Amino acid sequence: MTSDASMLAVLKNQLDSLKQQQLWRRRWNADTPCAPKVYVEGRELIAFCSNDYLGLAADPLVIEALREGASIYGAGSGASHLISGHSRAHEKLETALADFFSPHIISGRALYLSSGYMANLAVITALADAHSEIFSEALNHASLIDAARLSRAKVSIYPHRDLTALSAMLASSTAERKLIVTDGVFSMDGDIAPLTEILRLCELHDAWLIVDDAHGFGVLGKQGRGLIEHFSLRSERLILIGTLSKAAGVAGAFITAHETIIEWLIQRARPYIYSTASPPALAHALLTSLTIIAGEEGTRRRAVLNERIAQWKSAINLKHWQMLESETPIQPVLIGDNALTMAAAQQLREHGFWVGSVRPPTVPLGTARLRVTLSSAHTHEQVAQLASHVNTLERT
Ligand SMILES: *Cc1c(COP(=O)(O)O)cnc(C)c1O
């Protein structure tokens, strides 16, 4: 047997073991846009699993802007940003984002990247090295964990939302550069990081705060600036990442921070430099998303979303399981066991509802869950129906 063939045998064994542990995952082929009503593999389902919190992914104005962007700029960018792929649309989007966040970031500037995963790799690998220490929240998104590893910094993990532990770790650090790295809204739990207190610790210990607010941007704060607006933060020490694929409904991510940091990223962040610029049409469409988020329509949709969240929380009354405490559109039903979680999702599917089932390694071992996500595009009736099915789920 050649060594290649033995690798295939090993992989096959490991894949079989994933199946046995109920960790097998598959993709579902959707034939319709991301919206509450979807058509998936021959069935109509009501989806409660996307991160399209404001219903912008299928918004007619955003779709039209994407079309317009393609007719102005074409399909692809053709090169990386520093060669020839940077378009007027990318530049306009960055200026609009910097303006939008100017109340919170002193001397701020913004950078648009192709994805949130890439933005996290870019920021952390460009700012941290072997002389740095990263203080990483226990429930951080995988992209932040991978970025910290790639940076070669010392990584110290602090327990979830534990300010006492974080404070002690910072006090005993001798690193030249200290970076605290945290999700804003925690993606699988829906709760939020205590950023006011963390920023105070940054000032006390001369540390920097990197916040990935993928699930707060567009959703929290009066104008949708996310958790930093919710907490009215303003600082030079704040480096904010937001994704533009979730509430903004399109694709990509931004980093906003002090202009010196942004210039450093443009000059030095390898994930940014060595990747082709995303299609300019995406940036063009995102200008429309951002206008909606920041305007009256955004305020209206956030109000509807908050009504749906309140409705859900008051309708849920579980027989067997526990809701995680969350004020955001991410409303997890903690089940624990992988097989029971899959069976619960299957029961809901049979009733015509599509809910995400999240298992390890996305969440810690023994904490598999249904991840219900609400959107302003859901109707009152859809939320009521799902809640009643979730309440009567059987443990099978
Ligand atoms: C989705 C997500 C990302 C990755 O963003 P993409 O644009 O999908 O690559 C990063 N961080 C968090 C917290 C996320 O939820």
PDBQT file of the ligand as one rigid body, heavy atoms in Angstrom, charges set to zero:
ROOT
HETATM    1  C1  LIG A 401     -19.105  34.730  11.344  1.00  0.00    +0.000 C 
HETATM    2  C2  LIG A 401     -18.035  35.140  12.271  1.00  0.00    +0.000 A 
HETATM    3  C3  LIG A 401     -16.745  35.401  11.815  1.00  0.00    +0.000 A 
HETATM    4  C4  LIG A 401     -16.326  35.102  10.400  1.00  0.00    +0.000 C 
HETATM    5  O1  LIG A 401     -16.845  36.025   9.523  1.00  0.00    +0.000 OA
HETATM    6  P1  LIG A 401     -16.969  35.625   7.974  1.00  0.00    +0.000 P 
HETATM    7  O2  LIG A 401     -17.173  36.902   7.282  1.00  0.00    +0.000 OA
HETATM    8  O3  LIG A 401     -18.129  34.703   7.901  1.00  0.00    +0.000 OA
HETATM    9  O4  LIG A 401     -15.678  34.951   7.622  1.00  0.00    +0.000 OA
HETATM   10  C5  LIG A 401     -15.830  35.905  12.706  1.00  0.00    +0.000 A 
HETATM   11  N1  LIG A 401     -16.155  36.114  13.991  1.00  0.00    +0.000 NA
HETATM   12  C6  LIG A 401     -17.369  35.834  14.484  1.00  0.00    +0.000 A 
HETATM   13  C7  LIG A 401     -17.667  36.080  15.929  1.00  0.00    +0.000 C 
HETATM   14  C8  LIG A 401     -18.344  35.327  13.635  1.00  0.00    +0.000 A 
HETATM   15  O5  LIG A 401     -19.544  35.019  14.115  1.00  0.00    +0.000 OA
ENDROOT
TORSDOF 0
